[in-house]
């Protein structure tokens, strides 16, 4: 399926006491990119609910190349492997 890529700039408030983006914040970035991707494909949260489903990320893989710090630009890529609506 179609790959979606977006870039985002790390905001100062996302930095933890160690001076870099906390691992939990990366999951927020990934979820936001995935939701934007679904919307681009015509599957807003409202549309998913109408079809009887919800949006779930079943697998997350992150390759940490170096710590991200404030004002860094990150590239987030997501893709749909499968869509399934259960009755």
Rosetta constraint file for C-alpha pairs under 8 A:
AtomPair CA 1 CA 79 HARMONIC 6.63 0.50
AtomPair CA 1 CA 80 HARMONIC 6.01 0.50
AtomPair CA 1 CA 81 HARMONIC 6.82 0.50
AtomPair CA 2 CA 79 HARMONIC 6.29 0.50
AtomPair CA 2 CA 80 HARMONIC 7.31 0.50
AtomPair CA 3 CA 77 HARMONIC 6.99 0.50
AtomPair CA 3 CA 78 HARMONIC 5.98 0.50
AtomPair CA 3 CA 79 HARMONIC 4.73 0.50
AtomPair CA 3 CA 80 HARMONIC 7.61 0.50
AtomPair CA 4 CA 33 HARMONIC 7.83 0.50
AtomPair CA 4 CA 37 HARMONIC 5.90 0.50
AtomPair CA 4 CA 77 HARMONIC 5.60 0.50
AtomPair CA 4 CA 78 HARMONIC 5.33 0.50
AtomPair CA 4 CA 79 HARMONIC 6.14 0.50
AtomPair CA 5 CA 33 HARMONIC 7.68 0.50
AtomPair CA 5 CA 75 HARMONIC 6.80 0.50
AtomPair CA 5 CA 76 HARMONIC 5.51 0.50
AtomPair CA 5 CA 77 HARMONIC 4.28 0.50
AtomPair CA 5 CA 78 HARMONIC 6.48 0.50
AtomPair CA 6 CA 33 HARMONIC 6.95 0.50
AtomPair CA 6 CA 75 HARMONIC 5.79 0.50
AtomPair CA 6 CA 76 HARMONIC 5.35 0.50
AtomPair CA 6 CA 77 HARMONIC 6.59 0.50
AtomPair CA 7 CA 73 HARMONIC 6.49 0.50
AtomPair CA 7 CA 74 HARMONIC 5.49 0.50
AtomPair CA 7 CA 75 HARMONIC 4.42 0.50
AtomPair CA 7 CA 76 HARMONIC 6.06 0.50
AtomPair CA 8 CA 73 HARMONIC 5.48 0.50
AtomPair CA 8 CA 74 HARMONIC 5.40 0.50
AtomPair CA 8 CA 75 HARMONIC 6.61 0.50
AtomPair CA 8 CA 76 HARMONIC 7.79 0.50
AtomPair CA 9 CA 70 HARMONIC 7.69 0.50
AtomPair CA 9 CA 71 HARMONIC 5.54 0.50
AtomPair CA 9 CA 72 HARMONIC 5.59 0.50
AtomPair CA 9 CA 73 HARMONIC 4.38 0.50
AtomPair CA 9 CA 74 HARMONIC 6.29 0.50
AtomPair CA 10 CA 14 HARMONIC 6.90 0.50
AtomPair CA 10 CA 21 HARMONIC 7.81 0.50
AtomPair CA 10 CA 68 HARMONIC 7.53 0.50
AtomPair CA 10 CA 69 HARMONIC 6.66 0.50
AtomPair CA 10 CA 70 HARMONIC 5.01 0.50
AtomPair CA 10 CA 71 HARMONIC 5.02 0.50
AtomPair CA 10 CA 72 HARMONIC 5.46 0.50
AtomPair CA 10 CA 73 HARMONIC 6.33 0.50
AtomPair CA 10 CA 74 HARMONIC 7.37 0.50
AtomPair CA 11 CA 15 HARMONIC 7.50 0.50
AtomPair CA 11 CA 70 HARMONIC 5.46 0.50
AtomPair CA 11 CA 71 HARMONIC 6.23 0.50
AtomPair CA 12 CA 70 HARMONIC 4.99 0.50
AtomPair CA 12 CA 71 HARMONIC 7.31 0.50
AtomPair CA 14 CA 20 HARMONIC 7.95 0.50
AtomPair CA 14 CA 21 HARMONIC 5.81 0.50
AtomPair CA 14 CA 22 HARMONIC 7.25 0.50
AtomPair CA 14 CA 25 HARMONIC 6.88 0.50
AtomPair CA 14 CA 70 HARMONIC 7.67 0.50
AtomPair CA 15 CA 19 HARMONIC 5.71 0.50
AtomPair CA 15 CA 20 HARMONIC 4.91 0.50
AtomPair CA 15 CA 21 HARMONIC 4.66 0.50
AtomPair CA 15 CA 22 HARMONIC 6.53 0.50
AtomPair CA 15 CA 69 HARMONIC 6.72 0.50
AtomPair CA 15 CA 70 HARMONIC 6.71 0.50
AtomPair CA 16 CA 20 HARMONIC 5.73 0.50
AtomPair CA 16 CA 21 HARMONIC 6.03 0.50
AtomPair CA 16 CA 22 HARMONIC 5.75 0.50
AtomPair CA 19 CA 69 HARMONIC 6.76 0.50
AtomPair CA 20 CA 67 HARMONIC 5.85 0.50
AtomPair CA 20 CA 68 HARMONIC 5.47 0.50
AtomPair CA 20 CA 69 HARMONIC 4.65 0.50
AtomPair CA 20 CA 70 HARMONIC 7.32 0.50
AtomPair CA 21 CA 25 HARMONIC 6.52 0.50
AtomPair CA 21 CA 26 HARMONIC 7.41 0.50
AtomPair CA 21 CA 67 HARMONIC 6.95 0.50
AtomPair CA 21 CA 68 HARMONIC 5.55 0.50
AtomPair CA 21 CA 69 HARMONIC 6.00 0.50
AtomPair CA 21 CA 70 HARMONIC 7.85 0.50
AtomPair CA 22 CA 26 HARMONIC 7.02 0.50
AtomPair CA 23 CA 27 HARMONIC 7.13 0.50
AtomPair CA 24 CA 28 HARMONIC 6.91 0.50
AtomPair CA 25 CA 29 HARMONIC 6.49 0.50
AtomPair CA 26 CA 30 HARMONIC 6.26 0.50
AtomPair CA 27 CA 31 HARMONIC 6.07 0.50
AtomPair CA 27 CA 60 HARMONIC 7.99 0.50
AtomPair CA 28 CA 32 HARMONIC 6.15 0.50
AtomPair CA 29 CA 33 HARMONIC 6.29 0.50
AtomPair CA 29 CA 76 HARMONIC 7.52 0.50
AtomPair CA 30 CA 34 HARMONIC 6.12 0.50
AtomPair CA 30 CA 76 HARMONIC 6.75 0.50
AtomPair CA 30 CA 78 HARMONIC 7.61 0.50
AtomPair CA 31 CA 35 HARMONIC 6.12 0.50
AtomPair CA 31 CA 57 HARMONIC 7.54 0.50
AtomPair CA 32 CA 36 HARMONIC 6.19 0.50
AtomPair CA 33 CA 37 HARMONIC 6.10 0.50
AtomPair CA 33 CA 76 HARMONIC 6.81 0.50
AtomPair CA 33 CA 77 HARMONIC 7.41 0.50
AtomPair CA 33 CA 78 HARMONIC 6.84 0.50
AtomPair CA 34 CA 38 HARMONIC 6.19 0.50
AtomPair CA 34 CA 78 HARMONIC 6.01 0.50
AtomPair CA 34 CA 79 HARMONIC 7.60 0.50
AtomPair CA 35 CA 39 HARMONIC 6.19 0.50
AtomPair CA 35 CA 44 HARMONIC 7.65 0.50
AtomPair CA 35 CA 55 HARMONIC 7.92 0.50
AtomPair CA 36 CA 40 HARMONIC 6.16 0.50
AtomPair CA 37 CA 41 HARMONIC 6.41 0.50
AtomPair CA 37 CA 78 HARMONIC 7.43 0.50
AtomPair CA 37 CA 79 HARMONIC 7.73 0.50
AtomPair CA 38 CA 42 HARMONIC 6.41 0.50
AtomPair CA 38 CA 43 HARMONIC 5.03 0.50
AtomPair CA 38 CA 44 HARMONIC 6.40 0.50
AtomPair CA 39 CA 43 HARMONIC 4.82 0.50
AtomPair CA 39 CA 44 HARMONIC 4.66 0.50
AtomPair CA 39 CA 45 HARMONIC 7.89 0.50
AtomPair CA 42 CA 47 HARMONIC 7.77 0.50
AtomPair CA 43 CA 47 HARMONIC 5.47 0.50
AtomPair CA 43 CA 48 HARMONIC 5.93 0.50
AtomPair CA 44 CA 48 HARMONIC 6.22 0.50
AtomPair CA 45 CA 49 HARMONIC 6.20 0.50
AtomPair CA 45 CA 54 HARMONIC 7.08 0.50
AtomPair CA 45 CA 55 HARMONIC 7.22 0.50
AtomPair CA 46 CA 50 HARMONIC 6.17 0.50
AtomPair CA 47 CA 51 HARMONIC 6.32 0.50
AtomPair CA 48 CA 52 HARMONIC 6.28 0.50
AtomPair CA 48 CA 53 HARMONIC 5.04 0.50
AtomPair CA 48 CA 54 HARMONIC 5.73 0.50
AtomPair CA 48 CA 55 HARMONIC 7.25 0.50
AtomPair CA 49 CA 53 HARMONIC 5.07 0.50
AtomPair CA 49 CA 54 HARMONIC 6.03 0.50
AtomPair CA 51 CA 85 HARMONIC 7.02 0.50
AtomPair CA 52 CA 85 HARMONIC 6.60 0.50
AtomPair CA 52 CA 86 HARMONIC 7.09 0.50
AtomPair CA 52 CA 87 HARMONIC 6.99 0.50
AtomPair CA 53 CA 85 HARMONIC 5.66 0.50
AtomPair CA 53 CA 86 HARMONIC 7.03 0.50
AtomPair CA 68 CA 72 HARMONIC 6.26 0.50
AtomPair CA 68 CA 74 HARMONIC 7.99 0.50
